[in-house]
């Protein structure tokens, strides 16, 4: 990552408006159709969350605002994206694992399985935040939730997604998700574009 002058980016005005705001985080709620992910997971034996994480990375990769992030009082530019997943370790507690996004879903899947297993066994977080812009995720799979609002710590400004268990609606499967982002990084239109991209990537996966 490298520091950039906000005035040389499309986020110059947002940087002035939101960097010192008491609460610069914005949260969107959306229900997405994950029927295709459920069917692929069952047919091919892939982890559902791995498939969703890949689609998140793929959807974000085409929105240039994801490659910028306010860190401290600076605006940083990244060349790559990673998707974070929360792992239950062998002690029954949670650890954090960053997976570098790769356009090849087979490569991403291999990395996902390898590193989540290592993190679970070692109880040591895998952190790529010095190399990539990391999209945080948290899957609350023990229950069904309508959404969640993350905290504004003032330290971690990364975009963050939360979801629970998917729900069956007749012959379809739906998943309510929440997406939190820093207003300096992107506007609502960019977040909306990302969520629209996410549904499109899910719908065309393995077609």
Secondary structure, DSSP 8 states (H G I E B T S, - for coil): -EEE-GGGSTTHHHHHHHTT-TT-EEEEEEEEE-HHHHHHHHHH---HHHHHHHHHHHHHHT-GGGGEEEETTEEEE-S-EEEEEEEE-TTSSEEEEEEE--SSHHHHHHHHHHHHHHHHHH---B--TTTSEEEEEEE-TTS--S-------SS----EEEE---EEETTEEEEEEEEEEETTT--HHHHHHHHHHHHHHHHHTT-
